[in-house]
Amino acid sequence: MKPRPLERRSLLQELTLRGVRITGQRRILLETIQEADRHLDAATLLALAQKRDRQINRATVYRTLELLKKLRLIDELDLMHLNGEKHFYEAKTNVDHLHPACFQCGQIEEFTSPLFDRLKAEISRQKGFHIRVVRLEVGGRCRVCCASASCEGCEEEVCCKGERPSI
C-alpha cells in the first residue's frame, strides 16, 4: 500500500496573497512544481515546463526557484550523496518530513513519524531553540532495490533483507 502524499501549500495562492506578479511562464513553473508526483531538479523542471511553453529558459527557472526559496514556499533538498550534483525542489508541506533517497535507483520518498515530531520537541525543550526549518535526508537502498539485490558481499551492519552478512 502506497502512503498518501503529503498536502502541499498552493504556490500560486501564496504568491498571489503576497502581491507577487504572476507571468504566464511563472504560472507554468508553479503549476509544474505543484503538480509533480516526485521531487524535481531544475533540469527536470525546465524540461517539463518547456513541454507547455518552449520559450521558458533556464534563467527563468532559476529566478523562480530563488524567489520561492526566499519566500520559504519551497524546500531545496541537497541530496549530494546521489550521483552528481542533485538539488531537488518541492512545495512546502504542512508537516515536516524526512527524505529517504536510494543510492541505487535515485528514488526519493517522504517519511513522517510521531517520533520525528517528538525529537523536534525535545530539541526545542532542551536547547530553548525555536525550530523554523527542518531538512533531513537519509541515504541507502529502497525496498525495490533491496528486493532485487543480492546480499552476497553485503557489508551492511543490518542487511535490508533481514539477513545478517557473514563476516
DSSP file with accessible surface (Angstrom, degrees, kcal/mol):
  #  RESIDUE AA STRUCTURE BP1 BP2  ACC     N-H-->O    O-->H-N    N-H-->O    O-->H-N    TCO  KAPPA ALPHA  PHI   PSI    X-CA   Y-CA   Z-CA
    1    1 A M              0   0  236      0, 0.0     0, 0.0     0, 0.0     0, 0.0   0.000 360.0 360.0 360.0 126.2    0.0    0.0    0.0
    2    2 A K        -     0   0  188      1,-0.1     0, 0.0     3,-0.0     0, 0.0  -0.644 360.0-115.0 -82.6 132.0    1.5    3.3   -1.1
    3    3 A P        -     0   0   97      0, 0.0    -1,-0.1     0, 0.0     3,-0.1  -0.302  35.9 -98.1 -65.2 149.9    1.4    6.1    1.6
    4    4 A R        -     0   0  221      1,-0.1     3,-0.1     3,-0.0     2,-0.0  -0.443  43.5-108.8 -64.6 138.0   -0.8    9.1    0.9
    5    5 A P        -     0   0  107      0, 0.0     2,-0.1     0, 0.0    -1,-0.1  -0.368  37.9-102.2 -66.2 150.0    1.2   12.1   -0.4
    6    6 A L        -     0   0   32      1,-0.1     2,-0.3    -3,-0.1     0, 0.0  -0.450  39.2-103.8 -71.5 145.3    1.6   15.0    2.0
    7    7 A E        -     0   0  147     -2,-0.1    87,-1.1    -3,-0.1     2,-0.3  -0.517  39.2-149.8 -72.1 132.4   -0.6   18.0    1.4
    8    8 A R  B     -A   93   0A  62     -2,-0.3    85,-0.2    85,-0.2     2,-0.1  -0.789  15.9-110.2-106.2 147.9    1.3   20.9   -0.2
    9    9 A R        -     0   0   64     83,-2.5     2,-0.8    -2,-0.3     3,-0.1  -0.444  40.0-105.5 -69.7 146.8    0.8   24.6    0.1
   10   10 A S     >  -     0   0   43      1,-0.2     4,-2.5    -2,-0.1     5,-0.2  -0.648  29.4-165.6 -78.1 111.3   -0.6   26.3   -3.0
   11   11 A L  H  > S+     0   0    0     -2,-0.8     4,-2.5     2,-0.2     5,-0.2   0.917  87.7  50.3 -64.0 -45.0    2.3   28.2   -4.6
   12   12 A L  H  > S+     0   0   43      1,-0.2     4,-2.4     2,-0.2    -1,-0.2   0.937 113.0  46.1 -60.0 -45.7    0.0   30.2   -6.8
   13   13 A Q  H  > S+     0   0  117      1,-0.2     4,-2.6     2,-0.2    -2,-0.2   0.923 112.1  51.1 -64.4 -43.8   -2.3   31.2   -4.0
   14   14 A E  H  X S+     0   0   44     -4,-2.5     4,-1.2     1,-0.2    -1,-0.2   0.917 112.9  44.9 -61.4 -44.3    0.7   32.1   -1.7
   15   15 A L  H  <>S+     0   0    0     -4,-2.5     5,-2.5     2,-0.2     4,-0.2   0.904 112.5  51.5 -67.7 -40.2    2.3   34.3   -4.3
   16   16 A T  H ><5S+     0   0   85     -4,-2.4     3,-1.6    -5,-0.2    -2,-0.2   0.929 108.1  52.0 -61.4 -44.5   -1.0   36.0   -5.2
   17   17 A L  H 3<5S+     0   0  132     -4,-2.6    -1,-0.2     1,-0.3    -2,-0.2   0.806 109.4  51.1 -62.0 -28.8   -1.7   36.7   -1.5
   18   18 A R  T 3<5S-     0   0  111     -4,-1.2    -1,-0.3    -5,-0.2    -2,-0.2   0.385 116.9-114.1 -90.0   1.0    1.8   38.3   -1.2
   19   19 A G  T < 5 +     0   0   67     -3,-1.6     2,-0.3     1,-0.2    -3,-0.2   0.700  59.3 158.0  77.2  19.8    1.2   40.5   -4.3
   20   20 A V      < -     0   0   34     -5,-2.5    -1,-0.2    -6,-0.1     2,-0.2  -0.614  47.2-112.1 -80.5 134.4    3.8   38.9   -6.5
   21   21 A R        -     0   0  192     -2,-0.3     2,-0.7     1,-0.1    -1,-0.1  -0.463  26.6-149.5 -67.0 132.3    3.2   39.3  -10.2
   22   22 A I        -     0   0   38     -2,-0.2     2,-0.1     4,-0.1    -1,-0.1  -0.878  14.1-169.9-110.1 103.1    2.3   36.1  -11.9
   23   23 A T     >  -     0   0   43     -2,-0.7     4,-2.6     1,-0.1     5,-0.2  -0.397  38.0-105.0 -80.7 167.8    3.5   35.9  -15.5
   24   24 A G  H  > S+     0   0   51      1,-0.2     4,-2.0     2,-0.2     5,-0.1   0.903 122.3  46.8 -59.6 -43.9    2.4   33.2  -17.9
   25   25 A Q  H  > S+     0   0   50      2,-0.2     4,-2.2     1,-0.2    -1,-0.2   0.909 111.6  50.3 -67.7 -40.1    5.8   31.4  -17.6
   26   26 A R  H  > S+     0   0   54      1,-0.2     4,-2.8     2,-0.2     5,-0.2   0.920 108.5  53.5 -63.5 -40.3    5.9   31.8  -13.8
   27   27 A R  H  X S+     0   0  103     -4,-2.6     4,-2.8     1,-0.2     5,-0.2   0.928 108.1  50.2 -60.0 -42.5    2.4   30.3  -13.6
   28   28 A I  H  X S+     0   0   22     -4,-2.0     4,-2.4     1,-0.2    -1,-0.2   0.923 111.6  47.8 -62.8 -43.4    3.6   27.3  -15.7
   29   29 A L  H  X S+     0   0    0     -4,-2.2     4,-2.5     2,-0.2     5,-0.2   0.931 112.6  48.9 -64.1 -43.5    6.6   26.7  -13.4
   30   30 A L  H  X S+     0   0    2     -4,-2.8     4,-2.8     1,-0.2    -2,-0.2   0.926 113.1  46.8 -61.2 -46.1    4.4   27.0  -10.3
   31   31 A E  H  X S+     0   0   47     -4,-2.8     4,-2.6    -5,-0.2    -1,-0.2   0.886 110.4  53.4 -64.7 -37.0    1.9   24.5  -11.7
   32   32 A T  H  X S+     0   0   12     -4,-2.4     4,-0.8    -5,-0.2    -2,-0.2   0.930 113.0  42.6 -64.7 -45.3    4.6   22.1  -12.7
   33   33 A I  H >< S+     0   0    9     -4,-2.5     3,-0.7     1,-0.2    58,-0.3   0.945 116.2  49.2 -63.7 -47.0    6.1   22.1   -9.2
   34   34 A Q  H 3< S+     0   0   58     -4,-2.8    -2,-0.2     1,-0.2    -1,-0.2   0.872 115.1  42.7 -61.8 -39.5    2.7   21.9   -7.6
   35   35 A E  H 3< S+     0   0  137     -4,-2.6    -1,-0.2    -5,-0.2    -2,-0.2   0.552  85.5 121.8 -88.1  -6.3    1.5   19.0   -9.8
   36   36 A A    <<  -     0   0   30     -4,-0.8     4,-0.1    -3,-0.7    -3,-0.0  -0.280  50.2-157.6 -62.7 138.4    4.7   17.0   -9.7
   37   37 A D  S    S+     0   0  144      2,-0.1     2,-0.3   -32,-0.0    -1,-0.1   0.245  78.5  33.3 -97.4  10.3    4.4   13.5   -8.3
   38   38 A R  S    S-     0   0  135     69,-0.0     2,-0.3    71,-0.0    71,-0.1  -0.949  99.9 -79.1-151.5 170.8    8.1   13.4   -7.4
   39   39 A H        -     0   0   16     -2,-0.3     2,-0.4    69,-0.2    51,-0.2  -0.605  51.2-145.3 -76.3 135.0   10.9   15.8   -6.3
   40   40 A L  E     -B   89   0B   5     49,-1.8    49,-2.8    -2,-0.3     2,-0.2  -0.836   9.1-150.4-108.6 139.1   12.2   17.8   -9.2
   41   41 A D  E  >  -B   88   0B  29     -2,-0.4     4,-2.5    47,-0.3     5,-0.2  -0.536  40.0-100.9 -91.7 169.8   15.7   19.1  -10.0
   42   42 A A  H  > S+     0   0    7     45,-0.5     4,-2.6     1,-0.2     5,-0.2   0.894 121.2  52.5 -61.9 -38.9   16.0   22.3  -12.0
   43   43 A A  H  > S+     0   0   55      2,-0.2     4,-2.4     1,-0.2    -1,-0.2   0.909 111.7  45.8 -64.7 -40.9   16.7   20.5  -15.3
   44   44 A T  H  > S+     0   0   40      2,-0.2     4,-2.7     1,-0.2     5,-0.2   0.914 111.4  52.5 -68.4 -41.0   13.6   18.3  -15.0
   45   45 A L  H  X S+     0   0    4     -4,-2.5     4,-2.6     2,-0.2     5,-0.2   0.939 110.8  48.2 -58.5 -45.3   11.5   21.3  -14.0
   46   46 A L  H  X S+     0   0   14     -4,-2.6     4,-2.7     1,-0.2    -2,-0.2   0.945 111.9  48.7 -60.4 -48.0   12.8   23.1  -17.2
   47   47 A A  H  X S+     0   0   51     -4,-2.4     4,-0.8     1,-0.2    -2,-0.2   0.919 113.8  45.9 -61.7 -43.1   12.1   20.1  -19.4
   48   48 A L  H >< S+     0   0   48     -4,-2.7     3,-0.6     1,-0.2     4,-0.5   0.914 114.3  48.0 -66.7 -42.0    8.5   19.6  -18.0
   49   49 A A  H >X S+     0   0    0     -4,-2.6     4,-1.7    -5,-0.2     3,-1.5   0.879 105.4  58.9 -67.1 -36.8    7.7   23.3  -18.3
   50   50 A Q  H 3< S+     0   0   43     -4,-2.7    -1,-0.2     1,-0.3    -2,-0.2   0.732  92.5  68.0 -68.0 -18.2    9.1   23.6  -21.8
   51   51 A K  T << S+     0   0  168     -4,-0.8    -1,-0.3    -3,-0.6    -2,-0.2   0.790 110.7  35.3 -67.1 -24.7    6.5   20.9  -22.9
   52   52 A R  T <4 S+     0   0  123     -3,-1.5     2,-0.3    -4,-0.5    -2,-0.2   0.712 137.8  13.9 -97.7 -29.2    3.9   23.6  -22.1
   53   53 A D    ><  -     0   0   44     -4,-1.7     3,-1.7     1,-0.1    -1,-0.3  -0.796  58.7-162.5-151.9 106.8    5.9   26.7  -23.3
   54   54 A R  T 3  S+     0   0  179      1,-0.3    -4,-0.1    -2,-0.3    -3,-0.1   0.679  87.7  69.0 -63.1 -17.9    9.1   26.3  -25.4
   55   55 A Q  T 3  S+     0   0  142      2,-0.1    -1,-0.3    -5,-0.1     2,-0.2   0.616  70.4 108.1 -80.3 -12.8   10.1   29.9  -24.6
   56   56 A I    <   -     0   0    1     -3,-1.7     2,-0.2    -7,-0.1    -3,-0.1  -0.487  55.5-165.5 -66.9 130.6   10.8   29.1  -20.9
   57   57 A N     >  -     0   0   76     -2,-0.2     4,-1.8     1,-0.1     3,-0.3  -0.697  34.3-101.2-117.7 172.4   14.5   29.2  -20.3
   58   58 A R  H  > S+     0   0  138      1,-0.2     4,-2.6    -2,-0.2     5,-0.2   0.872 118.6  56.5 -58.9 -40.2   16.9   28.1  -17.6
   59   59 A A  H  > S+     0   0   47      1,-0.2     4,-2.7     2,-0.2    -1,-0.2   0.909 106.1  50.5 -61.9 -40.3   17.3   31.6  -16.2
   60   60 A T  H  > S+     0   0   13     -3,-0.3     4,-2.3     2,-0.2    -1,-0.2   0.907 110.3  50.7 -64.4 -40.2   13.5   31.9  -15.7
   61   61 A V  H  X S+     0   0    1     -4,-1.8     4,-2.7     2,-0.2    -2,-0.2   0.960 113.3  43.9 -61.0 -50.8   13.6   28.6  -13.8
   62   62 A Y  H  X S+     0   0   99     -4,-2.6     4,-2.5     1,-0.2    -2,-0.2   0.889 112.9  51.3 -67.5 -36.3   16.4   29.6  -11.5
   63   63 A R  H  X S+     0   0  150     -4,-2.7     4,-2.2    -5,-0.2    -1,-0.2   0.922 112.6  46.8 -64.4 -41.5   14.9   33.1  -10.8
   64   64 A T  H  X S+     0   0    5     -4,-2.3     4,-2.6    -5,-0.2    -2,-0.2   0.927 111.9  49.7 -67.2 -43.0   11.6   31.5   -9.9
   65   65 A L  H  X S+     0   0    1     -4,-2.7     4,-2.5     1,-0.2    -2,-0.2   0.920 110.9  50.2 -61.4 -42.5   13.2   28.9   -7.7
   66   66 A E  H  X S+     0   0  103     -4,-2.5     4,-2.7     2,-0.2    -1,-0.2   0.913 110.8  49.4 -62.5 -42.3   15.2   31.6   -5.9
   67   67 A L  H  X S+     0   0   37     -4,-2.2     4,-2.2     2,-0.2    -2,-0.2   0.944 112.2  47.6 -60.8 -47.4   12.0   33.6   -5.4
   68   68 A L  H  <>S+     0   0    0     -4,-2.6     5,-3.0     1,-0.2     6,-0.9   0.874 113.5  47.8 -65.2 -36.2   10.2   30.6   -4.0
   69   69 A K  H ><5S+     0   0   49     -4,-2.5     3,-1.6     3,-0.2    -1,-0.2   0.932 110.2  52.3 -68.0 -44.4   13.1   29.7   -1.7
   70   70 A K  H 3<5S+     0   0  169     -4,-2.7    -2,-0.2     1,-0.3    -1,-0.2   0.881 112.0  45.7 -59.2 -38.2   13.4   33.3   -0.5
   71   71 A L  T 3<5S-     0   0   39     -4,-2.2    -1,-0.3    -5,-0.2    -2,-0.2   0.392 113.0-122.4 -86.0   3.0    9.7   33.4    0.4
   72   72 A R  T < 5S+     0   0  121     -3,-1.6    -3,-0.2    -5,-0.1    -2,-0.1   0.859  75.6 125.7  57.3  41.4   10.1   29.9    2.1
   73   73 A L      < +     0   0    1     -5,-3.0    19,-2.4    -6,-0.1     2,-0.3   0.585  68.1  37.7-101.4 -16.1    7.4   28.4   -0.2
   74   74 A I  E    S-C   91   0B   6     -6,-0.9     2,-0.4    17,-0.3    17,-0.2  -0.938  73.6-133.5-130.1 157.7    9.6   25.5   -1.4
   75   75 A D  E     -C   90   0B  21     15,-2.8    15,-1.6    -2,-0.3     2,-0.5  -0.896  13.2-147.2-106.3 140.8   12.2   23.3    0.2
   76   76 A E  E     -C   89   0B  30     -2,-0.4     2,-0.5    13,-0.2    13,-0.2  -0.949  10.9-154.7-107.1 123.2   15.5   22.6   -1.5
   77   77 A L  E     -C   88   0B   1     11,-3.3    11,-2.2    -2,-0.5     2,-1.1  -0.877   3.8-153.8-100.2 125.6   16.9   19.2   -0.8
   78   78 A D  E     +C   87   0B  55     -2,-0.5     2,-1.4     9,-0.2     9,-0.2  -0.743  20.4 172.2 -99.1  84.2   20.7   18.8   -1.1
   79   79 A L    >   +     0   0    0      7,-1.8     3,-1.7    -2,-1.1    -1,-0.1  -0.480  12.9 154.4 -94.4  65.9   21.0   15.1   -2.0
   80   80 A M  T 3   +     0   0  104     -2,-1.4    -1,-0.2     1,-0.3     4,-0.1   0.648  61.9  71.5 -70.9 -14.3   24.7   15.2   -2.7
   81   81 A H  T 3  S+     0   0   74     -3,-0.2    -1,-0.3     5,-0.1     2,-0.2   0.608  85.5  81.9 -79.8  -8.1   25.1   11.5   -1.9
   82   82 A L  S <  S-     0   0   12     -3,-1.7     4,-0.2     1,-0.1    21,-0.1  -0.519 106.3 -70.3 -85.3 165.3   23.2   10.7   -5.1
   83   83 A N  S    S-     0   0  136     20,-0.2    -1,-0.1    -2,-0.2    -2,-0.1  -0.286  99.9 -11.0 -59.5 132.4   25.2   10.6   -8.3
   84   84 A G  S    S-     0   0   60     -4,-0.1     2,-0.8    -3,-0.1    -2,-0.1  -0.158 114.3 -33.4  75.8-172.6   26.2   14.1   -9.5
   85   85 A E        -     0   0  149     -4,-0.1     2,-0.6     2,-0.0    -5,-0.1  -0.766  68.3-175.9 -85.5 113.8   25.1   17.4   -8.1
   86   86 A K        +     0   0   64     -2,-0.8    -7,-1.8    -4,-0.2     2,-0.5  -0.876  15.6 164.8-123.5 101.0   21.5   16.8   -7.0
   87   87 A H  E     - C   0  78B  47     -2,-0.6   -45,-0.5    -9,-0.2     2,-0.3  -0.976  17.9-170.8-109.9 122.3   19.4   19.7   -5.7
   88   88 A F  E     -BC  41  77B  22    -11,-2.2   -11,-3.3    -2,-0.5     2,-0.4  -0.847   6.4-150.9-115.0 154.6   15.7   18.8   -5.7
   89   89 A Y  E     +BC  40  76B  16    -49,-2.8   -49,-1.8    -2,-0.3     2,-0.3  -0.933  15.6 171.0-128.1 146.3   12.7   21.1   -5.0
   90   90 A E  E     - C   0  75B   8    -15,-1.6   -15,-2.8    -2,-0.4     2,-0.1  -0.988  40.0-102.0-149.5 147.0    9.3   20.5   -3.6
   91   91 A A  E     - C   0  74B   1    -58,-0.3   -17,-0.3    -2,-0.3   -18,-0.1  -0.466  55.4 -96.9 -63.5 139.0    6.4   22.8   -2.5
   92   92 A K        -     0   0   31    -19,-2.4   -83,-2.5    -2,-0.1     2,-0.2  -0.266  39.0-146.7 -58.8 148.1    6.4   23.0    1.3
   93   93 A T  B     -A    8   0A  16    -85,-0.2   -85,-0.2     2,-0.2    -1,-0.1  -0.617  22.4-117.5-106.6 171.9    4.1   20.8    3.1
   94   94 A N  S    S+     0   0  106    -87,-1.1     2,-0.4    -2,-0.2   -86,-0.1   0.453  99.6  60.7 -86.4  -1.9    2.2   21.4    6.4
   95   95 A V  S    S-     0   0   61    -88,-0.3    -2,-0.2    17,-0.0     2,-0.1  -0.992  84.6-124.7-129.9 129.6    4.1   18.5    8.0
   96   96 A D        +     0   0   62     -2,-0.4     2,-0.3    -4,-0.1    21,-0.1  -0.496  42.2 172.0 -67.8 143.9    7.9   18.2    8.5
   97   97 A H        -     0   0    8     37,-0.3    39,-0.5    -2,-0.1     2,-0.2  -0.953  30.0-114.5-151.3 166.1    9.2   15.0    7.0
   98   98 A L  B     -D  111   0C  24     13,-2.9    13,-2.0    -2,-0.3    39,-0.2  -0.643  19.7-137.7-100.3 161.8   12.4   13.1    6.1
   99   99 A H  E     -e  137   0D   5     37,-2.2    39,-2.4    -2,-0.2     2,-0.4  -0.821  11.1-165.0-125.3  91.6   13.6   12.1    2.7
  100  100 A P  E     -e  138   0D  44      0, 0.0     9,-2.5     0, 0.0     2,-0.4  -0.640  15.6-165.9 -70.4 125.9   15.0    8.6    2.3
  101  101 A A  E     -eF 139 108D   3     37,-3.7    39,-2.0    -2,-0.4     2,-0.5  -0.970  15.5-130.9-120.9 131.0   16.9    8.6   -1.0
  102  102 A C  E  >  -e  140   0D   3      5,-2.6     4,-1.4    -2,-0.4    39,-0.2  -0.686   6.2-157.6 -85.2 124.0   18.0    5.4   -2.8
  103  103 A F  T  4 S+     0   0  108     37,-3.7   -20,-0.2    -2,-0.5    -1,-0.2   0.814  91.5  48.6 -63.7 -31.9   21.7    5.3   -3.8
  104  104 A Q  T  4 S+     0   0  107     36,-0.5    -1,-0.1     1,-0.1    37,-0.1   0.956 128.6  12.2 -79.9 -53.4   20.9    2.7   -6.5
  105  105 A C  T  4 S-     0   0   75      2,-0.1    -2,-0.1     0, 0.0    -1,-0.1   0.590  92.8-122.1-105.6 -11.9   17.9    4.0   -8.4
  106  106 A G     <  +     0   0   32     -4,-1.4    -3,-0.1     1,-0.3   -24,-0.1   0.476  53.1 158.1  85.3   1.8   17.7    7.6   -7.2
  107  107 A Q        -     0   0  100     -6,-0.1    -5,-2.6     1,-0.0     2,-0.5  -0.349  25.8-158.1 -61.7 134.2   14.1    7.2   -5.8
  108  108 A I  B     -F  101   0D  17     -7,-0.2   -69,-0.2   -69,-0.1    -7,-0.2  -0.978  13.2-177.4-117.1 126.4   13.3    9.9   -3.2
  109  109 A E        -     0   0   85     -9,-2.5     2,-0.4    -2,-0.5   -71,-0.0  -0.641  22.0-124.5-113.8 172.8   10.5    9.1   -0.8
  110  110 A E        -     0   0   44     -2,-0.2     2,-0.4   -11,-0.2   -11,-0.2  -0.956  24.0-172.0-119.4 141.7    8.8   11.1    2.1
  111  111 A F  B     -D   98   0C 103    -13,-2.0   -13,-2.9    -2,-0.4     2,-0.3  -0.996   4.8-175.9-138.1 128.7    8.6    9.8    5.6
  112  112 A T        +     0   0   66     -2,-0.4   -15,-0.1   -15,-0.2     3,-0.1  -0.904   8.5 170.3-119.1 154.0    6.7   11.2    8.6
  113  113 A S    >>  -     0   0   28     -2,-0.3     4,-1.6     1,-0.1     3,-0.5  -0.947  42.3-130.6-160.8 140.7    6.7    9.8   12.1
  114  114 A P  H 3> S+     0   0   88      0, 0.0     4,-2.5     0, 0.0     5,-0.2   0.826 111.4  63.4 -60.1 -28.7    5.5   10.9   15.6
  115  115 A L  H 3> S+     0   0  107      2,-0.2     4,-2.3     1,-0.2     5,-0.1   0.903 100.4  50.6 -62.2 -40.4    9.0   10.0   16.7
  116  116 A F  H <> S+     0   0   20     -3,-0.5     4,-2.3     2,-0.2    -1,-0.2   0.922 109.8  50.5 -64.1 -40.9   10.4   12.8   14.5
  117  117 A D  H  X S+     0   0   77     -4,-1.6     4,-2.2     1,-0.2    -2,-0.2   0.907 110.3  49.7 -63.4 -40.0    7.9   15.2   16.0
  118  118 A R  H  X S+     0   0  149     -4,-2.5     4,-2.5     2,-0.2    -1,-0.2   0.888 108.4  53.6 -66.6 -36.9    8.9   14.2   19.5
  119  119 A L  H  X S+     0   0   87     -4,-2.3     4,-2.5     2,-0.2    -2,-0.2   0.931 108.9  48.5 -62.8 -44.6   12.6   14.7   18.6
  120  120 A K  H  X S+     0   0   35     -4,-2.3     4,-2.4     1,-0.2    -2,-0.2   0.921 111.9  49.6 -61.3 -41.9   11.9   18.2   17.4
  121  121 A A  H  X S+     0   0   45     -4,-2.2     4,-2.7     1,-0.2    -1,-0.2   0.902 110.6  50.4 -64.2 -39.1   10.0   19.0   20.6
  122  122 A E  H  X S+     0   0   84     -4,-2.5     4,-3.1     2,-0.2     5,-0.3   0.912 109.3  50.5 -66.5 -41.2   12.9   17.6   22.7
  123  123 A I  H  X S+     0   0   68     -4,-2.5     4,-2.5     1,-0.2     6,-0.5   0.946 113.1  46.8 -60.0 -46.5   15.5   19.7   20.8
  124  124 A S  H  X>S+     0   0   41     -4,-2.4     4,-1.5    -5,-0.2     5,-0.6   0.925 115.9  44.9 -60.6 -45.3   13.3   22.8   21.4
  125  125 A R  H  <5S+     0   0  178     -4,-2.7    -2,-0.2     2,-0.2    -1,-0.2   0.948 118.6  40.4 -66.7 -49.1   12.8   22.0   25.1
  126  126 A Q  H  <5S+     0   0  133     -4,-3.1    -2,-0.2     1,-0.2    -1,-0.2   0.859 128.0  30.0 -71.4 -36.3   16.4   21.1   25.9
  127  127 A K  H  <5S-     0   0  163     -4,-2.5    -1,-0.2    -5,-0.3    -2,-0.2   0.490  97.2-125.9-102.8  -6.0   18.1   23.8   23.9
  128  128 A G  T  <5 +     0   0   72     -4,-1.5     2,-0.5    -5,-0.3    -3,-0.2   0.882  59.5 154.6  61.5  36.1   15.4   26.5   24.1
  129  129 A F      < -     0   0  123     -5,-0.6     2,-0.8    -6,-0.5    -1,-0.2  -0.857  43.9-143.8-107.4 126.2   15.6   26.6   20.3
  130  130 A H        -     0   0  151     -2,-0.5     2,-0.4    -3,-0.1    -6,-0.0  -0.799  22.0-145.8 -89.2 109.3   12.8   27.7   18.1
  131  131 A I        +     0   0   40     -2,-0.8     3,-0.1     1,-0.2    -7,-0.0  -0.640  32.6 159.7 -81.4 125.3   12.9   25.4   15.0
  132  132 A R        +     0   0  162     -2,-0.4     2,-0.4     1,-0.3    -1,-0.2   0.627  66.1  35.8-113.1 -27.5   11.8   27.1   11.7
  133  133 A V        -     0   0   75      2,-0.0     2,-0.4   -37,-0.0    -1,-0.3  -0.997  59.1-176.4-133.4 134.7   13.4   24.8    9.1
  134  134 A V        +     0   0   28     -2,-0.4     2,-0.4    -3,-0.1   -37,-0.3  -0.995   9.7 164.9-131.0 124.1   13.9   21.0    9.2
  135  135 A R        +     0   0  113     -2,-0.4     2,-0.4   -39,-0.1   -37,-0.1  -0.970   2.3 164.0-138.1 126.3   15.7   19.1    6.5
  136  136 A L        -     0   0   78    -39,-0.5   -37,-2.2    -2,-0.4     2,-0.4  -0.961  11.6-171.9-144.7 121.5   16.9   15.6    6.8
  137  137 A E  E     -e   99   0D  49     -2,-0.4     2,-0.5   -39,-0.2    -2,-0.0  -0.923   6.5-160.5-111.7 140.9   17.9   13.3    4.0
  138  138 A V  E     -e  100   0D  69    -39,-2.4   -37,-3.7    -2,-0.4     2,-0.4  -0.987   8.2-154.6-122.9 123.5   18.6    9.6    4.6
  139  139 A G  E     +e  101   0D  34     -2,-0.5     2,-0.3   -39,-0.2   -37,-0.2  -0.808  41.4  92.1-102.7 141.6   20.7    7.7    2.1
  140  140 A G  E    S-e  102   0D  28    -39,-2.0   -37,-3.7    -2,-0.4   -36,-0.5  -0.876  73.9 -46.4 178.3-141.1   20.5    4.0    1.5
  141  141 A R        -     0   0   86     -2,-0.3   -39,-0.1   -39,-0.2   -40,-0.0  -0.984  49.4-129.5-127.3 130.9   18.7    1.4   -0.7
  142  142 A C     >  -     0   0   17     -2,-0.4     4,-2.6     1,-0.1     5,-0.2  -0.168  31.0-100.0 -73.5 169.6   14.9    1.4   -1.3
  143  143 A R  H  > S+     0   0  210      1,-0.2     4,-2.3     2,-0.2     5,-0.2   0.885 121.4  50.6 -57.1 -43.7   12.6   -1.6   -0.9
  144  144 A V  H  > S+     0   0  111      1,-0.2     4,-1.6     2,-0.2    -1,-0.2   0.937 112.7  45.2 -64.9 -45.9   12.6   -2.3   -4.6
  145  145 A C  H  > S+     0   0    9      1,-0.2     4,-0.9     2,-0.2    -1,-0.2   0.873 112.4  52.3 -67.7 -35.2   16.4   -2.3   -5.0
  146  146 A a  H >< S+     0   0   10     -4,-2.6     3,-0.6     1,-0.2    -1,-0.2   0.919 107.6  52.1 -63.3 -42.6   16.8   -4.4   -1.8
  147  147 A A  H 3< S+     0   0   74     -4,-2.3    -1,-0.2     1,-0.2    -2,-0.2   0.850 115.3  40.8 -64.2 -33.2   14.4   -7.0   -3.2
  148  148 A S  H 3< S+     0   0   90     -4,-1.6    -1,-0.2    -5,-0.2    -2,-0.2   0.561 100.4  95.4 -92.4  -6.5   16.3   -7.2   -6.4
  149  149 A A  S << S-     0   0   13     -4,-0.9     2,-0.4    -3,-0.6    -3,-0.0  -0.492  71.5-126.6 -88.2 154.1   19.8   -7.1   -4.8
  150  150 A S        -     0   0   80     -2,-0.2    -2,-0.1     2,-0.1    -1,-0.0  -0.747   7.2-146.6 -91.8 142.6   22.0  -10.0   -3.9
  151  151 A C    >   +     0   0   24     -2,-0.4     3,-2.4     2,-0.1     2,-0.2   0.489  62.0 121.6 -87.0  -2.2   23.2  -10.0   -0.3
  152  152 A E  T 3  S+     0   0  177      1,-0.3    -2,-0.1    13,-0.1     3,-0.1  -0.433  86.9   7.5 -62.7 124.1   26.5  -11.5   -1.4
  153  153 A G  T 3  S+     0   0   68      1,-0.3    -1,-0.3    -2,-0.2     2,-0.2   0.554  90.2 157.6  80.2   6.6   29.2   -9.2   -0.4
  154  154 A C    <   -     0   0   22     -3,-2.4    -1,-0.3     1,-0.1     5,-0.1  -0.473  21.9-174.7 -65.6 127.8   26.8   -7.0    1.6
  155  155 A E        +     0   0  182     -2,-0.2     2,-0.2    -3,-0.1    -1,-0.1   0.219  37.6 128.0-109.9  13.5   28.7   -5.1    4.2
  156  156 A E        -     0   0  116      1,-0.1     3,-0.2     2,-0.0    -2,-0.0  -0.459  61.4-136.0 -71.3 142.0   25.8   -3.5    5.9
  157  157 A E  S    S+     0   0  156      1,-0.3     2,-0.5    -2,-0.2    -1,-0.1   0.911 103.0  25.6 -62.5 -43.1   25.6   -4.0    9.7
  158  158 A V  S    S-     0   0  113      6,-0.1    -1,-0.3    -3,-0.0     6,-0.1  -0.974  93.4-136.3-122.3 114.2   21.9   -4.7    9.3
  159  159 A C    >   -     0   0    7      4,-0.7     3,-1.9    -2,-0.5    -8,-0.0  -0.434  11.6-128.6 -72.7 143.3   21.0   -6.1    5.9
  160  160 A a  T 3  S+     0   0   63      1,-0.3    -1,-0.1     2,-0.1   -14,-0.1   0.701 109.4  55.1 -67.1 -17.4   17.9   -4.8    4.1
  161  161 A K  T 3  S-     0   0   85      2,-0.2    -1,-0.3   -15,-0.1     3,-0.1   0.376 118.9-109.9 -94.6   4.2   16.7   -8.3    3.5
  162  162 A G  S <  S+     0   0   70     -3,-1.9     2,-0.3     1,-0.3    -2,-0.1   0.483  79.0 129.1  82.4   1.8   16.9   -9.2    7.2
  163  163 A E        -     0   0  109     -5,-0.0    -4,-0.7     1,-0.0    -1,-0.3  -0.694  59.8-128.9 -90.8 142.2   19.9  -11.5    6.6
  164  164 A R        -     0   0  169     -2,-0.3    -6,-0.1    -6,-0.1    -7,-0.1  -0.799  26.6-125.6 -89.8 118.4   23.0  -11.0    8.7
  165  165 A P        -     0   0   24      0, 0.0     2,-0.3     0, 0.0   -13,-0.1  -0.397  23.9-116.9 -63.9 142.9   26.0  -10.8    6.5
  166  166 A S              0   0  122     -2,-0.0   -13,-0.1   -12,-0.0     0, 0.0  -0.651 360.0 360.0 -81.7 135.3   28.8  -13.2    7.3
  167  167 A I              0   0  199     -2,-0.3   -12,-0.0   -12,-0.0    -1,-0.0  -0.796 360.0 360.0-111.8 360.0   32.0  -11.5    8.4
